[in-house]
Amino acid sequence: MAKNRVITVQGIPVTVSYEDIDDFICITDIAAAKSDNSRAADVIRNWLRNRSTLEFLSTWEEIYNPNFKVFESEHFKKEAGLVTFTPSVSEWVEKTNAVGLYVKRGKYGGTFAHKDIAFEFASAISPVFKLYLIKEFQRLKEAENDLQKLEWDAKRFLSKNNYLIQTDAVKNYLIPVCNYREDLQWLPYAEEADLLNVALFGFTAKAWRGANPELAKKSNVRDYATINELTVLSNLESHNAQMIREGMDKKDRFEALKEIAEYQLRVLNEAEKINNRIEEQ
C-alpha cells in the first residue's frame, strides 16, 4: 500500500498518510478550505487554543495512548481562551507525549492528524467540507479494500493450486491450435471450469493436456498462468457463480466471461507496465 495518497475534496487536494497505527490526514491541507496555505498554521493554532478542542484531543489520547501525560494536558486547558495562549502542535506533542498529531517538515510536509481528529478539525473549518472529506476518505478506503481483495484472491488461488515457480524452461508449453473462442462446438458439453479456461486462456484443459502430454502428467494449464491471469480467473469464478444464480444460459455466460476476462487482463497488464516503468526511473 502506498505511504501517501491524495484525495480531492471540493477541489482541494488532501494528503492521507498511512502510519504505524492508522491513517493520518493532513489538516494543513484541510485548513486551505478556510484560508490560503500561508495562513494554515494560524488556523490550526486558533483551533488548538479552543478548550473544547483540547478536551477532545485529551480524551482521544487517554483512550488510545497509554503514554499520554494527562497532568501536562491540564496546563493547556487552564490557559485555553487567554489572549497570550498561542500553542503550537509541536508544543502540544512535546509536552504531553501525544500521538494523535504530528508535524512533518519539508516541501511536502504539514500538520497531520489521526483521521478521528482530522474529521473533528474539518468540523471547525466547515461542516459541509467535513461531509465531503468523509465521503472521499471512504471512497479511498473502498478502493484500497478492493485492491487488497484482488491480491488476497490471487494469493489464495496460488496456494490452492500449488503454483509453480516459473523459469523460462517451464513456460515453454504448447498452445492448442483450435480457436475455441470462435468455434463453440465444445461449449454444450463443457464443464464450468472449461468455460473459465477458454474465456481466459483461449482453450480447454483437455486441449492443453493433448498439446502438452508430458507436462500434463504432473500439472495443469492453471499452474502456468501469470499472477494477473490467476487474479482474473478468481474474479471470473465469482462472476460465473452469480450468472448461474441469475439463470443465464451457458452460451451467454461464456460471452460475458470472455469480455470480463479480456477487459480485466488488459487493465492489470497495463497497470503492471506502468509500475515497471516507475520502478525503473
Stockholm file with secondary structure:
# STOCKHOLM 1.0

chainA/1-281         MAKNRVITVQGIPVTVSYEDIDDFICITDIAAAKSDNSRAADVIRNWLRNRSTLEFLSTWEEIYNPNFKVFESEHFKKEAGLVTFTPSVSEWVEKTNAVGLYVKRGKYGGTFAHKDIAFEFASAISPVFKLYLIKEFQRLKEAENDLQKLEWDAKRFLSKNNYLIQTDAVKNYLIPVCNYREDLQWLPYAEEADLLNVALFGFTAKAWRGANPELAKKSNVRDYATINELTVLSNLESHNAQMIREGMDKKDRFEALKEIAEYQLRVLNEAEKINNRIEEQ
#=GR chainA/1-281 SS CCSEEEEEETTEEEEEEECSSSEEEEHHHHHTTTSCGGGHHHHHHHHHHSHHHHHHHHHHHHHHCTTCCHHHHHHHHHHTTCTTCCCCHHHHHHHHCCCSEEEECSTTCEEEEEHHHHHHHHHHHCHHHHHHHHHHHHHHHHHHHHHHHHHHHHHHHHHHTTCCCCCTTTTCCCCCSSCTTTCCTTGGGCCHHHHHHHHHTSSCHHHHHHHCHHHHTTCCGGGGCCHHHHHHHHHHHHHHHHHHHTTCCHHHHHHHHHHHHHHHHHHHHHHHHHHHHHHHC
#=GC SS_cons         CCSEEEEEETTEEEEEEECSSSEEEEHHHHHTTTSCGGGHHHHHHHHHHSHHHHHHHHHHHHHHCTTCCHHHHHHHHHHTTCTTCCCCHHHHHHHHCCCSEEEECSTTCEEEEEHHHHHHHHHHHCHHHHHHHHHHHHHHHHHHHHHHHHHHHHHHHHHHTTCCCCCTTTTCCCCCSSCTTTCCTTGGGCCHHHHHHHHHTSSCHHHHHHHCHHHHTTCCGGGGCCHHHHHHHHHHHHHHHHHHHTTCCHHHHHHHHHHHHHHHHHHHHHHHHHHHHHHHC
//
